[in-house]
């Protein structure tokens, strides 16, 4: 693999080459050697290829981070462990169902917020699936007779459906359904971000609001395009079609480089509970002896920090991660107060790390002397 990587400028360029090659090959198969290419979708095709290149480059860069490498290494190691195979598979499936399908981690922050995020996520996933399927020719519709259509997937005929049936209407309006999901989710998110005092304080326009505006533009122009050819007799259809294509291409180009990038990497978080949450804590605190974590997690933390040259090693040779959270807080306070060593005179002013000298604990009282709180 290393020898193959030397043929390319970087690891990102190597994987980008493979991804584009696979996309073109699958398009060649799905379109019957490019016999069913829809030239009206050419703009979407270019945008999708740029999207694939951007996602690949970002994924490679993300995977090269020390924390990501350590977690991926630990995940593959646990998946290969036969003694915990059933537990690991069960943990991955449970996490994927709870956090990807149901997205419980968002609903814990509020039902309204969870519903908005769920509609946005699954609306985008459905739109991506349909758009890429049609753009790369992975699926198309074949007319069997004047009343019957057949869905062809990767050149293989599959489901037949009545042209005027309910199932056909759902298939034809798949993008409209997912667009409505995204539109409702975006509207709910914008209402929250413009009315919630907490969101106003922490959000950034270019990071938190811009993705919502882009999604609103894509779904809005797509639904208006449907409204034009279904109810307005095709009024301004060419102009609206071009406008929608421009918004989709801009969205695809922007996607890998903004906040929406968390969508493709979120499923990889399904392995985290398998590594750290489904195991029994066995790590004792170096100071108080309380069990506070697992050996694997502490080893990974030390490895990640060492790779970043931020190991937090203490003077006695131990590491900050060897102590439980409560002891870490005590150590931090004692460090700031410059009280790591017992003071020579407990009644003298405290020499803190900041240079400020708080008064001591008062003068030593003689035997039988009353304490005066008004001094």
C-alpha positions in Angstrom: 0.0 0.0 0.0 2.9 2.4 0.8 4.5 1.7 -2.6 1.1 2.5 -4.3 0.8 5.7 -2.3 4.2 6.9 -3.6 2.6 7.0 -7.1 0.4 9.9 -5.9 1.1 13.3 -4.6 -0.6 12.4 -1.2 -2.8 9.9 0.5 -5.8 12.2 -0.1 -5.1 12.3 -3.9 -4.7 8.5 -4.0 -8.1 7.9 -2.4 -9.7 10.6 -4.4 -8.5 8.9 -7.6 -10.0 5.6 -6.4 -13.3 7.2 -5.4 -13.8 9.0 -8.8 -12.7 5.8 -10.7 -15.3 3.7 -8.8 -18.0 6.4 -9.4 -17.3 6.4 -13.1 -17.2 2.6 -13.3 -20.5 2.2 -11.4 -22.0 4.9 -13.7 -20.8 2.9 -16.7 -22.6 -0.2 -15.4 -25.7 1.6 -14.3 -26.2 3.5 -17.6 -25.5 0.4 -19.8 -22.1 1.7 -21.0 -23.3 5.3 -20.9 -26.4 4.5 -23.0 -28.8 6.1 -20.6 -27.0 9.2 -19.5 -29.4 12.1 -19.0 -27.6 15.3 -20.2 -30.1 17.4 -18.3 -28.3 16.2 -15.1 -24.8 17.1 -16.3 -24.5 20.0 -13.9 -25.5 17.8 -11.0 -22.9 15.2 -12.2 -20.0 17.8 -12.1 -21.2 19.0 -8.7 -21.4 15.4 -7.4 -17.8 14.6 -8.5 -16.5 17.8 -6.8 -18.6 16.7 -3.7 -16.9 13.3 -3.8 -13.4 14.8 -4.1 -14.1 17.2 -1.2 -15.6 14.5 1.0 -12.7 12.2 0.3 -10.0 14.8 1.0 -11.7 15.8 4.3 -12.2 12.2 5.4 -8.6 11.4 4.8 -7.4 14.5 6.7 -9.8 13.7 9.5 -8.6 10.1 9.7 -5.0 11.2 10.0 -5.6 13.1 13.2 -4.0 11.4 16.2 -7.3 11.0 18.1 -9.1 9.6 15.0 -6.3 7.2 14.3 -6.2 5.9 17.8 -10.0 5.3 17.9 -10.0 3.6 14.5 -7.1 1.4 15.6 -8.9 0.5 18.8 -12.1 -0.2 17.0 -10.5 -2.6 14.5 -8.6 -4.3 17.3 -11.9 -4.8 19.3 -13.7 -6.1 16.2 -11.0 -8.7 15.7 -11.3 -9.9 19.3 -13.2 -13.1 19.2 -14.0 -13.2 22.9 -15.9 -10.0 22.7 -17.3 -10.4 19.1 -21.0 -10.7 20.1 -20.7 -7.8 22.6 -19.0 -5.6 20.1 -21.5 -6.3 17.3 -24.4 -5.7 19.7 -22.9 -2.4 20.9 -22.3 -1.1 17.3 -25.9 -2.1 16.2 -27.4 -0.6 19.3 -25.5 2.7 19.0 -26.2 2.9 15.3 -30.0 2.4 15.9 -30.2 4.8 18.8 -27.9 7.6 17.5 -28.2 7.3 13.7 -31.7 6.1 13.0 -33.5 7.5 16.1 -30.9 10.2 17.0 -31.6 9.9 20.7 -28.6 12.0 21.5 -30.3 15.1 20.0 -33.7 14.3 21.6 -32.0 14.4 25.0 -31.5 18.1 24.4 -35.2 18.6 23.7 -38.0 17.1 21.6 -38.3 20.2 19.4 -34.6 20.3 18.7 -34.5 16.5 18.2 -37.4 16.6 15.7 -35.8 19.4 13.7 -32.5 17.6 13.5 -34.1 14.2 12.6 -36.1 15.8 9.8 -33.0 17.6 8.5 -30.8 14.5 8.7 -33.1 12.0 7.1 -34.4 14.5 4.6 -30.8 15.2 3.4 -29.9 11.4 3.4 -33.0 10.7 1.3 -32.3 13.6 -1.1 -28.7 12.5 -1.5 -29.7 8.9 -2.2 -32.2 9.9 -4.9 -30.0 12.6 -6.5 -26.9 10.5 -6.7 -28.9 7.5 -7.9 -30.3 9.5 -10.8 -27.2 11.5 -11.5 -24.8 8.6 -11.8 -27.4 6.5 -13.6 -27.5 3.8 -10.8 -31.3 3.7 -11.3 -33.7 4.8 -14.0 -37.3 4.0 -15.1 -38.1 1.8 -18.0 -41.5 1.9 -19.8 -42.8 -1.7 -20.1 -46.2 -0.7 -21.6 -48.3 2.5 -21.6 -49.5 1.7 -18.1 -46.5 0.0 -16.5 -43.0 1.3 -15.4 -40.1 -0.7 -14.1 -37.3 0.4 -11.9 -33.9 -0.6 -13.2 -31.1 -0.6 -10.7 -27.5 -0.9 -11.9 -28.8 -2.3 -15.2 -30.9 -5.0 -13.4 -34.7 -4.8 -13.9 -36.4 -4.8 -10.5 -39.9 -3.6 -9.4 -42.7 -3.1 -11.8 -45.4 -0.5 -10.9 -48.5 0.9 -12.3 -47.9 4.3 -13.9 -50.8 5.9 -12.1 -50.6 3.8 -8.8 -49.9 5.0 -5.3 -46.5 3.4 -5.1 -45.5 5.1 -8.4 -46.7 8.5 -7.0 -44.5 8.0 -3.9 -41.5 7.1 -6.1 -42.0 10.0 -8.5 -42.3 12.4 -5.6 -39.5 11.0 -3.5 -37.4 14.2 -3.8 -40.4 16.3 -3.0 -41.1 14.3 0.1 -37.5 14.6 1.3 -37.4 18.3 0.4 -40.5 18.9 2.6 -38.7 17.1 5.4 -35.7 19.3 5.0 -37.9 22.4 4.6 -39.8 21.7 7.9 -36.5 20.9 9.7 -34.8 24.1 8.4 -37.7 26.2 9.4 -37.8 24.8 12.9 -34.0 25.2 13.3 -34.2 28.9 12.0 -37.0 29.7 14.4 -35.0 28.2 17.3 -31.8 30.0 16.4 -33.6 33.4 16.0 -35.7 33.2 19.2 -33.6 31.2 21.7 -31.4 33.5 23.8 -28.9 30.6 24.3 -28.6 29.9 20.6 -28.1 33.6 19.8 -25.2 33.9 22.2 -23.2 30.9 21.0 -24.0 30.7 17.3 -22.0 32.1 14.4 -23.7 33.3 11.2 -21.1 31.9 8.8 -21.0 28.5 10.6 -24.4 27.8 12.1 -26.8 29.9 9.9 -25.2 29.7 6.5 -25.8 25.9 6.1 -29.5 26.5 6.9 -29.8 29.2 4.3 -28.1 27.0 1.7 -30.5 24.1 2.5 -33.4 26.5 2.4 -32.4 27.7 -1.1 -32.0 24.2 -2.4 -35.4 22.9 -1.0 -37.2 26.2 -1.9 -36.1 26.2 -5.5 -36.8 22.5 -5.9 -40.4 22.8 -4.5 -41.1 25.9 -6.6 -39.9 23.9 -9.7 -42.4 21.2 -8.9 -45.1 23.8 -8.3 -44.3 25.3 -11.7 -44.7 22.1 -13.8 -47.6 20.6 -11.8 -49.9 23.6 -11.2 -48.6 26.5 -13.3 -48.3 24.9 -16.7 -44.5 25.1 -16.7 -44.4 28.8 -16.0 -40.7 29.9 -16.0 -39.7 26.2 -15.9 -36.3 26.6 -17.7 -35.2 29.5 -15.5 -36.3 27.8 -12.3 -34.6 24.5 -13.4 -31.3 26.4 -13.9 -31.7 28.2 -10.6 -32.3 25.0 -8.8 -29.4 23.3 -10.4 -27.1 26.2 -9.4 -28.2 26.0 -5.8 -27.7 22.2 -5.7 -24.2 22.5 -7.2 -23.2 25.2 -4.7 -24.6 23.1 -1.9 -22.6 20.0 -3.1 -19.4 22.1 -3.4 -19.9 23.7 0.1 -21.0 20.5 1.9 -17.5 18.9 2.6 -16.0 22.2 3.9 -18.7 23.4 6.3 -20.7 22.3 9.3 -22.6 19.7 7.3 -19.5 17.6 7.1 -20.5 16.0 10.4 -23.1 14.0 8.5 -20.8 11.4 6.8 -18.5 11.0 9.8 -21.3 10.6 12.4 -21.8 6.9 11.7 -18.2 6.2 12.6 -19.0 7.3 16.1 -20.9 4.1 16.5 -17.7 2.3 17.4 -16.9 4.6 20.4 -19.3 2.8 22.9 -17.9 -0.5 21.8 -14.4 0.6 22.8 -15.1 2.4 26.1 -18.7 2.3 27.3 -19.5 -1.4 27.0 -16.4 -2.4 29.0 -16.1 -2.7 32.8 -14.0 0.1 34.5 -10.8 -1.4 35.8 -8.5 1.6 36.2 -7.8 2.7 39.8 -6.9 6.3 40.5 -3.2 6.7 41.4 -4.1 9.0 44.3 -7.3 7.8 46.0 -7.5 4.3 44.4 -11.1 4.7 43.2 -11.9 2.9 39.9 -12.7 5.6 37.4 -12.1 4.3 33.8 -10.8 1.5 31.7 -7.2 0.6 30.9 -7.9 0.9 27.1 -9.3 4.4 27.4 -6.4 5.7 29.5 -3.9 4.0 27.1 -5.6 5.7 24.2 -5.6 9.1 25.9 -1.9 8.9 26.7 -1.2 7.9 23.1 -3.2 10.7 21.6 -1.7 13.3 23.9 1.9 12.0 23.3 1.3 12.2 19.5 0.4 15.8 19.9 3.4 16.5 22.2 1.0 17.3 25.0 1.4 14.4 27.3 0.7 16.2 30.7 3.4 14.2 32.5 3.9 15.2 36.1 7.2 15.7 38.0 7.0 12.2 39.7 6.7 10.5 36.3 3.0 9.9 36.3 0.4 11.4 34.0 -2.6 13.5 34.7 -4.8 10.9 33.1 -3.7 8.4 35.8 -5.9 10.3 38.3 -9.6 10.4 38.7 -11.5 13.6 37.9 -11.9 14.6 41.5 -8.2 14.2 42.2 -7.3 16.1 39.1 -9.4 19.1 40.3 -7.6 19.0 43.7 -4.2 18.9 42.0 -5.1 21.8 39.8 -6.2 23.9 42.7 -3.1 23.0 44.7 -1.0 23.9 41.7 -2.6 27.3 41.3 -2.3 28.0 45.0 1.3 26.9 45.0 0.5 24.4 47.7 1.9 21.2 46.1 4.4 21.0 49.0 3.4 21.6 52.6 3.9 25.3 53.5 6.7 26.1 55.9 4.6 28.6 57.7 0.8 28.0 57.5 0.1 31.5 58.8 2.1 33.3 56.2 0.6 34.9 53.0 0.0 32.3 50.2 2.3 32.7 47.2 0.1 31.8 44.3 1.2 31.1 40.7 -0.5 34.3 39.5 1.6 36.5 41.7 -1.3 37.5 43.9 -0.7 37.0 47.6 -3.9 36.2 49.5 -3.6 36.7 53.2 -2.7 33.7 55.3 -4.9 32.0 57.8 -4.3 34.6 60.5 -1.9 34.8 63.3 -1.4 31.9 65.7 -3.6 32.3 68.8 -2.2 31.8 72.2 -3.9 29.5 74.7 -7.2 30.8 76.0 -7.3 33.8 73.6 -10.8 34.5 72.1 -11.2 34.7 68.4 -12.3 38.2 67.2 -14.3 38.0 64.0 -14.4 41.8 63.6 -10.7 42.4 63.2 
